[in-house]
Amino acid sequence: MSDEEDQPDAAEGSSQPADLPKASDVLARPTLATDPLNDLDPDHKRRYHEAAIKKLEIEAKQADDDREMRKDIAERVFKAISVQVIIADVAFLIYGFWNGWEIPGSTISAWLGAVVVQVIAVGLVIARSLFPPEKKQA
């Protein structure tokens, strides 16, 4: 079905005159973007460009600072997870020596499973907070 069949003619009692353009026609027309800088004098243009450059420099510095901070936090978390695993291993060794290495299989599974889950959970939480998913712009 074409658009002409959907639209009633002006002679059939339509409230819109037939010479009005359709929205699709208006949106399809190329529009000439007017540059607001064309209306400014050279001094204002220079200030505008200086402000734009300054803004980009600030954003770049902020991105560098964020990257440095994330690297520092990631290194600290890696060290903390390593210490946690070492402590778990030492505690497991002490438990083993204390009980003459007669440790039930369920205890070993629970102990090692808990360590793995803790490492993965902490790693994921930190990774998500350091590198949040990109927000989609609407």
Number of C-alpha atoms within 10 A of each C-alpha: 5 6 8 8 8 8 10 14 14 12 10 7 9 11 10 11 11 13 7 7 9 10 8 8 8 10 9 8 8 7 8 6 6 8 8 8 13 9 10 12 9 11 9 12 15 13 11 14 13 12 12 12 12 12 12 12 12 12 12 12 12 12 12 12 12 13 14 12 13 17 13 12 15 16 12 12 16 16 12 14 18 13 12 15 17 12 12 16 15 12 12 16 13 13 14 14 12 10 10 9 11 10 13 8 9 8 10 13 11 11 14 15 12 13 17 13 11 15 17 13 12 16 16 12 11 17 15 11 11 16 11 9 8 6 6 5 4 3
